[in-house]
C-alpha cells in the first residue's frame, strides 16, 4: 500500500480532503512524533491513527476498551480493504495462533487489542519482535482517575513508554477536561507541544434540558420526532431501565434493555441487535455506550440526571456521529439532584475525590438551569467559547426570568420555620397554605410563613426550590429523606439580600402539539427519499448476508449523497464521498442497479 496519506484517504475511505486538524496530526505522527488528540465524536479521530499506521513501516497497534467496539472497527476496515484484526480474550487458541503468524509475517496493517490483553507478558514479548508503525490508545480518558470512565487497566499502559520508546504513541479521546488531559500526558510521557485540541463542539446536535413533569409523556413526545430511527434512552437504575424498555415496547417501539446486572449473553445479544438493526431504541444505564460505533444514532435521551458534564457530553455524543442532525434531551428534577448527591456522599472515595464530584455536579446543575445558550455553557466548561448557537432549546425559546428575590426569601424562611427537615413538596404546601393533615399535626398552619406564597402555584414553587438547590442556597439531607435546610450560601443571601433572577418554569407541552418533524428531512429532499429508502434496503440486505452492521457497508450520509448524485457508472459513483476503491469494486454493481431501477 502506498505511503501517501492523501492517496489512502481517497482510495480507502473515498474522501478527497482531510477535515479540520486531521492533516496536521497525521503529518506530525508520520514524522515519528507522539500525539495527544482531543477531537469531538464524529470528528474523524480514527483516521488520525489509521492512516499513519498504513503509511509508516510496520503494524499499528490500537488499544481499545471493549471487544464489541474492536469487532465493529475491524469489520469496517476490512470492508474498506484494510488488513485489520483484533486480539482479545474471546479468540479461540487456534485463531490466536493463526493471528500471531500473520503478525510475524508482517501482513497486518492494524491490530486492535484490549489493554488487559496487551499488558500480558507474552503479548508484549511478541510485539517486541515485530516492527510497529505506532501505538494508539483510544478512549484515553479511561487512564485518568479524574475521568468519568476510569479503568485501572489503562494505568498499566505506562509500560509502553519504556517498552517501545521509539514507537510513536498516540492518545485519543473526545472527552477530557484540563485535569484529565494533564494526567494523560504525564502517564504516557507526551509533551504539551504534541497536544492537538480540536474542540468539543458538535453543531449537529440540538441540546434540550427540561424539568420533569410527566417523564413518560415527555419521552413519548420526544420519540414521536424520531419514528423509524435509532436512539438511546439513559436511565439511572437497572429497574427503571427494564420498566422503561417494557413500556416502550407496549407503546409499539422496538426497545431493548441494557444494564450491568443482565446476563452477559443477553447484553451482547441486545447490543448486536442495536448495532445491526435500524429503528431500535436502547434503554440503558451508563454500562452501555463506550463500545458504540454506530454512526446513525439520531437521538439520546436522559430521563435521569447524568453524573457530570463530562458524562453528559460523552453520552449525548453517541448521537449523530455521521454529522447529520441529532437530538439530545435531558429531563431532571429535585429528586435527581438529591440522589446524585447521595451517591457522592455514600461512596468510599477519598474526600478530595468527593469534593471534585460535588463541583462537577454543581457545574451540571448550572448547565441545566442556565437561561442562556446551552452550547455556550457546555463549551465554557471545557474552556471554549462560541456564539449563541441557535440549535438548543434556550436559543429557540429563551426562558423568561423574574425577580425571585422575595420568593427565595419566603422559601428559605419557610424552611427555617418548619425546622429544616422537610422535603420540597411539604415546603411548597406550607407556602401555599394547603389544608393538609400533616401540616396541622406539626402546627405549621400557625407559623408566619403558612400561606404567604399564594402568588405562585405549586409547580412554580417546586421549580423555585429546585433552582435554590442548584444555586446551593438550599442543601438536601442526603442521608435522610430529602429534607431541605439552609446552606451557608443561603444564610449569606438572607443577610445581604442581593437581587436573584430565577427562571419562570416552562408550561407543560400540550399533547395537541403539531406533528413533529423528522430532522433528517432537512438534508434529504422529498425527491430523493424514495431512492434513499431503496438504497437502505439494499444495504440491509447485504449487511444481513454478511452478518455485519449496515453502516460498515455505507453510512447514511453516503446513501444520501448517492440518492442526490444518482450515478450511472462506476466512474461517477467513485466521486461520491465515502466510496473507496474496495467498496466500489464490491458493492458498486448492486447499488448502481438500485439507482437504475428507480430511474426507470
VODREN-856506 format. One record per atom (N, C-alpha, C): residue in one letter; x, y, z. Coordinates in pm, whole numbers, plus 50000, padded with zeros to 5 digits. Layout:
// VODREN-856506
aXYZ
...
This chain:
// VODREN-856506
x500844988150000
x500005000050000
x500885012450000
x500495022449923
x501275034649913
x501415041550048
x502495048850065
x502735055950191
x502185069950189
x501475073950083
x500955087550075
x499595088550146
x499475096150256
x498215096850330
x497045101750246
x497255111550159
x496155116850078
x495625106249982
x496525098049929
x496105087349840
x495285076849916
x495725073650039
x494975064050121
x493595069550154
x493535082450186
x492245088650217
x491255086850103
x491715088649982
x490825087649866
x490515073149830
x491545064849818
x491325051349767
x490685042049870
x490995043949998
x490465035050101
x489135040350157
x489125053350188
x487945058850256
x486995066450162
x487475070050045
x486605076549949
x486415091449969
x487365098250034
x487255112650058
x488385120049988
x488075132049941
x489055139849865
x489965148449952
x489515152150073
x490285161450155
x490135158150302
x491185160950378
x491115159150523
x490245170050585
x489725167050704
x488895176650775
x489645182450893
x489425195450917
x489975201851036
x491455199251053
x491845194751174
x493285192851202
x493825179151162
x493035170951091
x493485157451059
x494835157250988
x494975165650886
x496215165550806
x497415169050893
x497285178950980
x498385182951067
x498775172151165
x497775165351220
x498045154451314
x498745142951244
x498255139451126
x498845128251051
x500285131451012
x500545143450965
x501915147350931
x502825146651053
x502295151051168
x503075151051293
x503475136851331
x502545127451322
x502825113551359
x503675106751252
x503445110151125
x504255104551018
x505735107651038
x505995119151101
x507385123151126
x507985116051247
x507205107151312
x507715099451424
x507435105551560
x506545115451567
x506265122151693
x505085115851766
x505055117651898
x503905113751977
x502785123951955
x501565120451996
x500455129851980
x499345126952079
x498805137552139
x497565136752215
x496505143652132
x495415136652103
x494375141952015
x493045142452089
x492535154452108
x491195156352164
x490325161752053
x489375153652011
x488545157051896
x487135151951923
x486095159751893
x484735155251924
x484365142551850
x483475134751911
x482965122651847
x482405126051710
x482785118051611
x482355120951475
x483275130351401
x484335134951469
x485255144451407
x486345137951323
x486425124751325
x487415117751243
x488695114051316
x488595110951448
x489785107051525
x490455094651468
x489625084751429
x490195071951389
x491125073251269
x490815082251175
x491705083951060
x493065089151102
x493115096351215
x494375102251261
x495395091751300
x494915079651338
x495875068851364
x495855057951257
x494695055951194
x494625045351094
x495495048450972
x495445060750924
x496225064050803
x497725063950830
x498245069750940
x499685068350966
x500105053850985
x499225045651047
x499565031551066
x499725024450932
x498935028250832
x499055022250699
x500195028450619
x500575040550653
x501585047850575
x503005045050623
x503175043650756
x504515041450812
x504875026550806
x506155023450805
x506575009350806
x506115002450934
x505704989950923
x505314982351040
x503804981751059
x503394975851171
x501994973951204
x501554983751313
x500374989651298
x499844998351402
x499104990251507
x499334993651634
x498624987251746
x497644997451804
x496384993551817
x495345002351868
x494774996351995
x494925003352106
x494374998952234
x492935003952243
x491994994652258
x490574998052261
x489934991052380
x488964997452447
x488494992152575
x487524980452569
x486814978652458
x485764968552455
x485884959552332
x485594946752352
x485674937052244
x484684940452133
x483464944352171
x482444947552070
x482874959251983
x483474969252045
x483944980851969
x485034976751871
x485974968451918
x487054963851830
x486494956051711
x485514947451738
x484944939051631
x484334947751522
x483584958051561
x482944966651462
x483974974751384
x485004979751453
x486024987551384
x486794979051284
x487114966751324
x487834957651234
x486944954251114
x485664951751139
x484754948551028
x484684959950928
x484594972250979
x484514983850890
x485794985350808
x486944983250870
x488224984450799
x488364973750691
x487964961650723
x488064950850624
x487154953550505
x485984959350530
x485104963050420
x485794972850326
x486644981350383
x487354991450303
x488654986050244
x488944973150266
x490134967150209
x491384968150294
x491234971950421
x492384973350512
x492624960050583
x493884956350597
x494234943950665
x494254946450815
x493144943550881
x492994946351025
x492504933951097
x492834932851225
x492404921551308
x492324926151453
x491654918051536
x491544920951679
x492084909151759
x492834912451862
x493364902351954
x492694904552089
x491914894552132
x491214895952260
x491044882452327
x490534882752448
x490424870552528
x489394860752474
x488474865352388
x487464856352333
x487964848252213
x489164851152166
x489674844652046
x490094830252077
x489554820452004
x489964806452026
x491474804752003
x492054794852067
x493504793252064
x494044791151924
x493324783651838
x493824781451703
x493794794351622
x492744802651641
x492684815451571
x493744825051625
x494014823951754
x495054832451813
x496414829151753
x496714816251739
x498004812151681
x498104816751536
x496984815451462
x496994819751321
x497214834851312
x496634842251406
x496804856751406
x498254860551433
x498894853751526
x500294856851555
x501194853451436
x500804843451359
x501584840351239
x501464851951139
x500244857551126
x500054869151038
x500894880951086
x500874883051216
x501624894451271
x503104892651244
x503604880651268
x505034878051247
x505414879351100
x504494876051011
x504774876850868
x504654891150815
x504174900350898
x504054914250856
x502924916750758
x501844908850768
x500754910250671
x499564918250726
x499714924050845
x498634932150903
x498994946950902
x497994955350876
x498184969750888
x497844974651028
x496794968951088
x496304973651218
x495904961851305
x496324962251430
x495944952151528
x495244959251644
x493984955751668
x493234961151781
x493384951651899
x493584957252017
x493824949052135
x493304956152260
x492714948452352
x492254953952479
x493454956252570
x493384966052661
x494544968852746
x494964956752829
x493974949052879
x494314937352960
x495114927152879
x494744925252752
x495454915752666
x496824921052628
x496884933952598
x498164939952559
x499204938552670
x498784940152794
x499724940552906
x500184926752952
x499634916252892
x500144902852925
x501594901652880
x502454895452961
x503874894452923
x504114888152787
x503324877852752
x503554871352623
x503174880452507
x502134888852526
x501744898052420
x502834908452398
x503324914252508
x504394924252497
x505644918152434
x505914905752470
x507094899052414
x506954897252263
x505794892652217
x505554890652075
x505654903952000
x505014914152053
x505014927051983
x506414933151978
x507244929652074
x508614934552073
x509454928851961
x508964918351896
x509734911851789
x509384916951650
x508304925051640
x507864929551507
x507934944751500
x508184950151380
x508214964851367
x506804970551385
x506714981351464
x505444987951489
x505465001951429
x504405005551359
x504325018851300
x503925029251404
x503045025251497
x502615034251604
x501815026151705
x501585032051822
x500685026451923
x499655037151954
x498385034451926
x497315044051951
x496455039252067
x496225047952163
x495405044752281
x494095052252267
x493065045052226
x491755051152206
x491025052052340
x490045061252349
x489315063652474
x490305066252588
x491295074852562
x492405076752655
x491965082852788
x490775088752795
x490305094352923
x490135083453028
x490045070752984
x489925059653079
x491165058353167
x492265064653126
x493515063753202
x493485072453327
x492695083053325
x492745092953432
x491785089753546
x492265091053668
x491405088953784
x490335099753793
x490555111153723
x489575121953724
x488565120353610
x488835111153518
x487905108953408
x486675101353455
x485565102953384
x484315096653427
x484255081853395
x485195076753315
x485225062553279
x486545056153320
x487085060053436
x488395054953478
x488405039653481
x489445034053415
x489625019453414
x491045016453459
x491195009553571
x492535006953624
x493485000453525
x492944991953435
x493814985153339
x494544995053249
x493935006853225
x494585016853141
x495845022453206
x495895022253340
x497065027653410
x498335019853375
x498175006953351
x499334998753319
x499965001953186
x499295010153103
x499835013552973
x501075022452983
x501385027053104
x502645034353125
x503835026353074
x503745013053080
x504865004453042
x505245006452895
x504325011252813
x504615013152671
x505715023552650
x505815032952744
x506805043752731
x508215038052729
x508495028852820
x509845023052828
x509995010752738
x508905003552716
x508984991252637
x509154994252488
x508495004952440
x508575008552298
x508935023352285
x510115027152329
x510475041552336
x510555048452200
x510825040852095
x511005046951962
x509745046251876
x508665040751930
x507415039651855
x506505051351891
x506005058751793
x505105070051824
x503885065351904
x503605072752012
x502435069852095
x501365080452068
x500135075852050
x499015084852032
x497965082052139
x497475092452203
x496375091352298
x495215099352241
x494055092952225
x492925099552160
x491675098552247
x490925109352254
x489675109552330
x488795120852279
x487485119552309
x486555130252276
x486195138452399
x486565133552518
x486135139952642
x487285140152742
x487805151952770
x488835153152873
x488935167752916
x488615170253044
x488815183853095
x490295185753127
x490655197453179
x492075200753200
x492785190753292
x492245187153410
x492955177453495
x493135163953427
x492145159653352
x492245146753282
x493315147353174
x493355158253098
x494385159552993
x495785159353054
x495955166553162
x497275167153227
x497735153353270
x496815145653326
x497175132353374
x497515122953258
x496775123653150
x497065115153034
x498455118152979
x498755130952960
x500065134852907
x501195129952996
x500995131353129
x502065127453222
x502295112453220
x501245104553221
x501395090053230
x501965084153102
x501655090052989
x502135084552862
x503355092152809
x503865101252890
x505065108852856
x504925115452718
x503795122552700
x503555130052579
x503675144852613
x504455152252537
x504705166252568
x503485174852536
x503375185952607
x502305195652579
x502355200352433
x503555201352380
x503705205952242
x503205195652140
x502955183352187
x502435172852099
x500915171352112
x500265181052180
x498815180152202
x498055187652093
x497015181252041
x496145187351940
x494725187851998
x494255199652029
x492935201452087
x492015206851977
x491185198151924
x490345201951810
x489005207551853
x488745208051982
x487495213952029
x486465203452065
x485375208252122
x484325199452173
x482985201252101
x482865211352018
x481555214651965
x481025203951870
x479765200351889
x479055191251798
x477855199051744
x478055207351642
x476985216351598
x475755209251544
x475875196651505
x474715189451451
x473775184451561
x474195184951687
x473345180251797
x472555191951855
x471265190251866
x470405200151930
x470225195952076
x470615204652167
x470525201752310
x469235207552368
x468565199752451
x467385204552522
x467385198352662
x467105206552763
x467025201952901
x465725207352960
x464925198453017
x463645202753072
x463435196653210
x462685204053294
x462315198353423
x461315187153402
x461385177053489
x460465165853478
x459055170553512
x458115166553427
x456715169753450
x455935156653454
x455925149953342
x455415136253332
x456415129153243
x457365122253304
x458535117253232
x458145108753111
x457235099553129
x456875090753017
x456185098252905
x455315107552941
x454645115552838
x455665124252764
x456625129952838
x457655138152775
x458535129752683
x458885117652728
x459715108852645
x458955104552520
x457675101652536
x456885097252421
x456795108152316
x456605120852360
x456565131952264
x457885133352192
x458975131652266
x460305132752206
x460535121852102
x460165109552135
x460375098352042
x459495099551919
x458375106651931
x457505108751816
x458255116051704
x459225124251742
x460025131651644
x461025122551572
x461195110251622
x462255101551569
x461725087751531
x460515087351482
x459955074551440
x460795068651325
x461075055851336
x461875049251233
x463365051451247
x463805057051360
x465225059951380
x465735053151507
x467055051351512
x467695045151627
x468105055651729
x468045051751857
x468475060951961
x468685053952093
x469115061652192
x469435056352325
x468665064352428
x468085057252526
x467435063552641
x468205059252766
x468805068752836
x469605065552955
x468765067053081
x468845056953167
x468195056853299
x469265054953406
x468905058353530
x469875057553638
x469955043653700
x468825036253701
x468805023353770
x468495011853675
x468884999953716
x468604987953637
x467094985753627
x466404987453739
x464954985253740
x464244994653645
x464615007353650
x463965017153564
x464255014253417
x465465009353390
x465835005653254
x464874995053199
x464664984553277
x463804973553232
x462344977953221
x461884985853319
x460494990353316
x460234999653198
x461195008553170
x461025017953059
x461055010652925
x461965000952911
x462024993152786
x460724985552764
x460184979452870
x458924972052858
x457774981452820
x457744993152881
x456695003052849
x456795007552704
x458015010252657
x458185014452518
x457745003452421
x458044991152454
x457584980052369
x456064979952362
x455404982352476
x453954982752478
x453414994452398
x454235004952381
x453835016552301
x454125014552152
x454675002952118
x454904999951977
x456325002251929
x457265005352020
x458655007451981
x459444994351991
x460454993051908
x461364981651916
x462434985452017
x462154982952146
x463014987652255
x463694975852323
x464944977852360
x465734967752429
x466304973652557
x466564965152655
x467174969552781
x468644965452785
x469434973352857
x470864970152872
x471334975953004
x471854967153093
x472454971953218
x473434961453270
x474254965453365
x475324956853414
x474864944453487
x473594944053531
x473104932453604
x472554921553515
x472514924053384
x471984914053292
x472994902953266
x472474891553223
x473334880653178
x474214885653063
x475474881753064
x476424886752965
x475974883752822
x475434871852801
x474994868052666
x473804876552622
x472894879452716
x471724887752682
x472154902052649
x473104907152726
x473624920652697
x474244921052559
x475074911052529
x475744910752399
x474744909552285
x473694901552306
x472694899852201
x471954912952175
x471604920052281
x470904932852265
x471784943252198
x473064943352234
x473974952952172
x474114949952023
x474214937151987
x474314933451846
x473064937551771
x471864935251830
x470634939651766
x470644954651740
x471064962151840
x471094976751825
x472054980951715
x473204974551708
x474204977951609
x473764974451467
x473044963551453
x472814958151318
x471414960551263
x470494964351350
x469144967251302
x468914982251301
x467854986351235
x467505000451228
x466245002951310
x466085015251358
x464905019251435
x464785011751567
x465925008651630
x465925002151761
x466225012651868
x465445012251977
x465685021252090
x466325013152202
x467535016952241
x468215010252351
x467975018252479
x467385011652579
x467155017852710
x468215012252803
x469065020852857
x470285015952919
x470735024353037
x471535018153121
x472305025553220
x473615029553153
x474475036353229
x475745040753171
x476665029153138
x476265016753173
x477055004953134
x477115003652983
x476185010252914
x476115009252768
x476615022152704
x477495020752606
x477845032752532
x479245033252478
x480255030052561
x481615032152513
x481915023652390
x481285012152379
x481555003552264
x480665006252145
x479995017752144
x479045020552037
x479705028851927
x479845022651810
x480455029351696
x479395032051588
x478125031251626
x477015032451532
x476855047151492
x477015050451364
x477015064651324
x475645070851312
x474585062451298
x473265067951268
x472345068151390
x472905069651510
x472075071851629
x471535086151618
x470235087451609
x469625100551582
x469205107951709
x469195101151823
x468815108151946
x469385101052067
x469595108952172
x469945103852304
x469075111352404
x468365103852487
x467515110052591
x467985105352728
x468175114752819
x468435111552959
x467135114153035
x466555103653094
x465355106053174
x465695106453322
x466985106253352
x467515108953485
x468775117253468
x469135124453571
x470305133253566
x471595125153552
x472445128053453
x473735121053444
x474665125353557
x475855119553562
x476735121853675
x477555134553669
x477805139653550
x478665151353534
x478515156653392
x479085168353368
x479055173753231
x479855164753138
x480985159253188
x481775150153102
x480935138153061
x480215132153158
x479375120553127
x478265124553029
x477655136053054
x476585140952965
x477115142952824
x478275149252813
x478855151852682
x479185138752611
x479795129452685
x480175116552625
x478945108852579
x477905108752663
x476705100952632
x475895107252519
x475725120452522
x475005127052411
x475805126052283
x477145125152294
x478005124352176
x477835111652097
x477105102052151
x476835089752075
x475775091951969
x475165103551970
x474185107051866
x474885114551753
x474445112051631
x474905119951517
x476375118951485
x476965107151503
x478385105651469
x478645107851320
x477595106151238
x477745108051093
x477625122551051
x477425131451147
x477335145751115
x475955150451075
x474995141251064
x473635145151031
x472915149851158
x471795157051144
x471115162551261
x470735151851363
x470895155251491
x470565146151601
x470055154551719
x469355147951810
x468755154851924
x469215148652055
x469415157252156
x469735152752291
x468755159252387
x468025151252460
x467065156152558
x467455151152696
x467455160252795
x467675156252934
x466505161053019
x465935151953097
x464885155253193
x465445153653333
x465155162953420
x465645161453557
x464755169153653
x464845165453780
x464055171953883
x464795172054015
x464105176554117
x464685177754251
x465205164354301
x464445153754276
x464835140554327
x466165136154266
x466405139754140
x467665136154074
x468855142754144
x468675155454182
x469755162654249
x470085155754381
x469035152354458
x469245145954587
x469925132354570
x469485124654471
x470035111254451
x471495111854407
x471805120854314
x473195122154270
x474095126454385
x473595135654467
x474375139854583
x474585128454681
x473555120154698
x473685108854790
x474725099054740
x474775096854608
x475785087854551
x477185092554590
x477405105654581
x478715111254612
x479055109054759
x478105112654848
x478385112254991
x478505098055043
x477775088554982
x477805074755031
x478965066654975
x479695072254881
x480805064754820
x481985063554916
x482865054054888
x484065052054971
x485245060354920
x484985069254829
x486065077354770
x486685086554875
x487955090054858
x488585099754950
x487915113454935
x488085121755037
x487415134755039
x487795143354920
x489035142354872
x489445150154756
x488605146654634
x488355133554617
x487535129154505
x486085133954522
x485555132854644
x484185137354668
x484035152254641
x485035159954680
x484975174354658
x484895177454508
x485695170354430
x485665172654285
x484335168154226
x483775156954276
x482495152354225
x481375162254258
x481465168554376
x480465178854410
x480575190554313
x481795194454281
x481995205554187
x481465201954049
x481665189454008
x481155185153877
x479635185153875
x479005180953986
x477545181253994
x477045195653989
x477725204654060
x477335218854056
x477385224153913
x478445220453839
x478585225253702
x477445219853614
x477075207253635
x475985201453557
x474655208353589
x474425211353715
x473195218253753
x473175232353694
x474345238553688
x474425251653624
x474035250953477
x474465240353408
x474075238353268
x472575236253258
x472015228453350
x470585225453345
x469725237853370
x470195246653457
x469375258153497
x469725271053422
x470705270653334
x471085282953265
x469925288453183
x469845301653179
x468865308253092
x469485311952959
x470805309852947
x471505313052824
x471635301152732
x472445302652629
x472665292152530
x473285279752594
x472665268252575
x473195255752631
x474595252852578
x474795254952448
x476085251652388
x477185260552446
x476875273352467
x477865282252528
x478245277252667
x477255273252746
x477535268452881
x478315255352878
x477965246452787
x478645233552776
x480095235352735
x480335243152631
x481695245152583
x482525253152682
x481885262352754
x482615270252854
x483225261152960
x482525250552994
x483045241053094
x484375235153048
x484515233052917
x485745227352863
x486725238152816
x486445250652853
x487375261452822
x487255267152683
x486095265352619
x485895270652484
x484795281252483
x484825289352379
x483795299452360
x483095297252227
x481855301752219
x481145301452092
x480045311852096
x479545315451979
x478415324451971
x477135316652008
x476055323752034
x474795316852059
x474495307751940
x474175295251969
x474175285051863
x472905284951778
x471785288951835
x470535288051761
x470055273751744
x470705264151807
x470355250051791
x470245243151927
x469645250252024
x469335244352154
x467995250052200
x467445244352305
x466115248552347
x466075263052397
x467135267452465
x467115281052518
x467345291552410
x468005287752302
x468125297052189
x466805297552111
x466175285952093
x464925285452017
x463785292152093
x463725289952224
x462685295852308
x463335301052435
x463915313152432
x464595318452550
x463675318552672
x464125312852783
x463265312352903
x463045326152963
x461885328153020
x461595340653086
x462185340553227
x462655352053270
x463205353353404
x462305362653486
x462355360853617
x461645370153704
x462505372953827
x462245383953892
x462975387454014
x462495378154125
x463305368454156
x462915358454255
x463445361254393
x463895373454418
x464505376754547
x463525374154662
x462315379754651
x461315378254758
x460875363754771
x460665357154656
x460255343054659
x461315334554729
x462585337154700
x463655329554764
x463675332054915
x463465344554954
x463435347755097
x462285340555166
x461125340255102
x459985333255160
x460275318355174
x460855312255069
x461155297955074
x462155294655183
x463225302455192
x464245300055295
x463665301955435
x462845312155450
x462225314455580
x461305302955619
x460555297655522
x459665286355548
x460455273855587
x461555271555517
x462425260255551
x462915261455695
x463305273555733
x463815276055869
x462715273755973
x461525279355949
x460465279056050
x459815265256063
x460005256655964
x459495242855975
x460555233356030
x461705238456068
x462705230256134
x463785224456046
x463835228355919
x464885223855825
x464985208655818
x463805202255804
x463825187555797
x462775181755701
x462055190555630
x461005185855540
x461435187555394
x460805179655309
x461155179555168
x460465190355088
x460745190154959
x460305200554867
x458775201754861
x458095190554847
x456635190854832
x455975196654957
x456475192955075
x455895197955201
x456085213055214
x457285217955183
x457565232255192
x456645239955097
x456445234754977
x455555241354882
x454135241854936
x453675231054999
x452315230755055
x452155240955167
x453165242355252
x453085252355360
x453015266355301
x453845269255202
x453845282455139
x452495285555075
x451845275355024
x450555277254958
x449375277055055
x449665274055184
x448585273355282
x447665261555259
x448215250155223
x447405238455192
x446705233155316
x445475228055296
x444715221755404
x445155207255412
x446205204755489
x446865191855491
x446955186755635
x446625174155656
x446635168555791
x448005169255856
x449065165955781
x450415166355839
x450795180355882
x450445190255800
x450775204055833
x450095207955964
x448845203855979
x448115207056103
x448715199856223
x449095186956202
x449665179256313
x450955185456364
x451775190656272
x453035196856314
x452845211456359
x451655216556346
x451395230356387
x451925240656289
x452235236356167
x452815245756070
x451755254256000
x450465251756035
x449425260655984
x449315273256070
x450145273856177
x450115285456265
x451405293656259
x452365289856169
x453605297556159
x453425308956059
x454335318556065
x454175330855985
x454285328555835
x454955317655795
x455135315255651
x454015306955591
x453065302855673
x451945294755621
x451075303455530
x450995299555402
x450125306455308
x450665319455252
x451975322355273
x452495335255222
x452955334355078
x452795322655015
x453295321154878
x452215318454776
x451005323354802
x449895320254712
x449995327354576
x450985336454562
x451135343054432
x451695333454326
x452245322054371
x452755311854277
x451975298954298
x451895290554192
x451275277454210
x452335267354256
x451885255154280
x452795245054336
x453915241754240
x453585241054113
x454605237854014
x455705248354014
x455325261054027
x456315271754029
x457165271054155
x456525268254270
x457315267154393
x458315255554386
x457895244654326
x458845233454312
x460015237454224
x459735245154117
x460805249854030
x461715259654104
x461125268354186
x461935277954262
x462845270454359
x462285260754432
x463095253154527
x464195245354456
x463875239754339
x464905232454263
x466045241654223
x465705253854182
x466755263254144
x467575267754265
x466925269254379
x467665272854501
x468635261754540
x468235249254517
x469145238154542
x470295238454443
x469995240854315
x471045241454213
x472015252854241
x471515263854296
x472355275354327
x473055273954461
x472805262754529
x473435259554657
x472995268954770
x471825275154758
x471255282654870
x470555273154967
x470145261854914
x469445251754992
x470205238554980
x470365231655094
x471025218655096
x469975207755114
x470285195755064
x469385184255075
x469995174255172
x469195169255264
x469645159055358
x469775145855282
x470985143055239
x471205131655152
x471095118355227
x471435118555356
x471415106055432
x470005102755480
x469125112755487
x467775110655537
x466775109155425
x465675116655434
x464585115355338
x464445127555250
x465545134355221
x465505145655131
x465055158555195
x465185159555327
x464805171955394
x465675183555351
x465075195655343
x465795207555298
x466265215655418
x467455221355402
x467995230355505
x468675242055436
x468915252655510
x469545264555453
x471055262955461
x471725264455348
x473175263355344
x473815276455390
x475125276255403
x475825288555439
x475645299155331
x475595294755205
x475345304155095
x473955310255110
x472985302055151
x471635307055171
x471535316755287
x472265314055393
x472245323255508
x472875336755470
x473925336055390
x474535348555345
x473555356355256
x472805348955173
x471795355455090
x470755362555176
x470305356155285
x469305362255371
x469845374855441
x471145374455471
x471745386255536
x471915397755438
x472415394555318
x472775405255223
x471645408955128
x470705399855106
x469515402255021
x469855407754881
x470765401354808
x471035405954671
x469885402154579
x469795408854464
x468775405354366
x469055391454308
x468035383454298
x468175369754248
x467175367654136
x467675365954013
x466815363353898
x466665348153880
x465435343653868
x465145329453852
x464365327053723
x464395314753677
x463655310853556
x462185308853588
x461345313653501
x459925310153508
x459785295953453
x459175286653528
x459075272953474
x458275272753345
x458745265253250
x458035264253122
x456735256653143
x455715260453068
x454425253853078
x454515239753022
x453755230353078
x453755216653022
x453365217252875
x454065209552793
x453785209752649
x452475202452622
x451595208852550
x450285203152525
x450395190752438
x449525181252464
x449555168852385
x449065171152244
x448425182952221
x447895185752087
x448895193552001
x450185192752035
x451205199551956
x451145194851811
x451625203251725
x451685199251584
x452605187251568
x452375179651465
x453165167651442
x454635171251426
x455545165551508
x456955169051500
x457545165251365
x458585172251331
x459285169551205
x460455160251227
x460745152151129
x461925143751131
x463075152151077
x464115154151158
x465135163951123
x466005159551007
x465975146650972
x466755142150857
x466215148350727
x464925152350731
x464335158250611
x465045171150570
x465745177350666
x466465189750634
x467605187150537
x468135174950534
x469245171750446
x468845161550339
x467605157150340
x467145147150244
x465865152250178
x465985158450062
x464795163549993
x463805152449961
x462535155949951
x461495146049921
x461765138849790
x462375145949694
x462645139949563
x463655128449572
x464455128149679
x465475117749694
x465065106949794
x463945108849863
x463615099949975
x463335085549930
x462595083949821
x462265070449775
x463535062649738
x464435069349666
x465695062749629
x466535059949753
x466585069249846
x467345067149969
x466845054750043
x465545053350056
x464995041650126
x465295028750050
x465285029349917
x465625017449838
x467095013649859
x467965023649868
x469385021049893
x469595015350034
x468805020250129
x468885014750266
x468475000050268
x467454996750193
x467004982850188
x468094973850129
x468734978550023
x469814970749962
x470974969250061
x471294980150131
x472374979550231
x472054969350340
x470824969350390
x470444959950494
x470494945650443
x470074943550321
x470124930150261
x471564924950257
x472494933350213
x473904929450207
x474464927050346
x474124936050441
x474654935050576
x474204922150644
x472934918450623
x472434906150686
x473094893850624
x473354894450495
x474034883350429
x475434881450487
x476114892550516
x477484891950567
x477554891750719
x476394893550786
x476334893950932
x477214905150990
x477044917150933
x477774928950980
x476784940450997
x477134950651075
x476264962351087
x476124969350951
x474954974750919
x474754981250788
x475734992650761
x476105000150864
x476935011850841
x478355008650800
x478784996050817
x480124992850768
x480114990850616
x478924989450559
x478804989250412
x478935003650361
x477965011950397
x478005026350369
x477255033550481
x477715045350519
x476995053750614
x475745059550548
x474805063950629
x473615070950578
x474025082950493
x475045089950539
x475475101950464
x475875098250322
x476545087050304
x476945082750170
x475715079050087
x474725072550151
x473495069250078
x472735081850037
x472745091950122
x472115104750087
x472815110949966
x474145110349966
x474915115649853
x474625107649725
x474515094549739
x474195086149622
x472805089549569
x471835091649660
x470475094849617
x470425108249546
x471275117649588
x471305130949524
x472035130649391
x473185123549387
x474015123449265
x473465114049158
x472815102949200
x472255092949108
x473265088749001
x474425083549040
x475445079648942
x474945068248852
x475415068148730
x475005057648635
x476165048648595
x477365051248650
x478535043048617
x479445042248739
x480365032848736
x481325031548846
x482165044148858
x482505050048744
x483325062148748
x482605073348821
x481315074848792
x480535085248861
x480375081849009
x480155069249040
x479975065149179
x481245067249260
x482405065749196
x483685067549265
x483875081749317
x483155091249259
x483305105149302
x482425108549422
x481585099249465
x480695101649580
x481485099849709
x481455109549801
x482195108349928
x481815095750005
x482825088550052
x482605076350129
x482675063650048
x482925064949916
x483025053049830
x484495051149792
x485175042249862
x486555039249831
x486655028249726
x487865024949686
x488065015449577
x487515001549610
x487794996649732
x487354983149767
x485834982249770
x485184992249826
x483714992049832
x483094994049694
x483745001949611
x483235003749475
x483284990549400
x484374983449414
x484514970549348
x483504960449400
x483304960549534
x482474950549598
x480974953449584
x480604966149596
x479184969449605
x478674978449492
x479554983549410
x479144992649305
x478024987049217
x478164975149163
x477104969849074
x475744969049142
x475704964649269
x474414963049338
x473714976349358
x474454986449402
x473834999449429
x473525006949300
x474375005449199
x474065011649069
x472805005549009
x472584992749034
x471374986248982
x470124991849050
x470204994449180
x469075000549252
x468765014349195
x469805022149171
x469615035649116
x469015034948976
x469475025548897
x468945024048760
x467465020248761
x467085011248854
x465675007148861
x464785018948900
x465255027248990
x464465038749034
x464325049048922
x465325049448832
x465285059248723
x464285055248615
x463945042448609
x463045037648503
x461575038148545
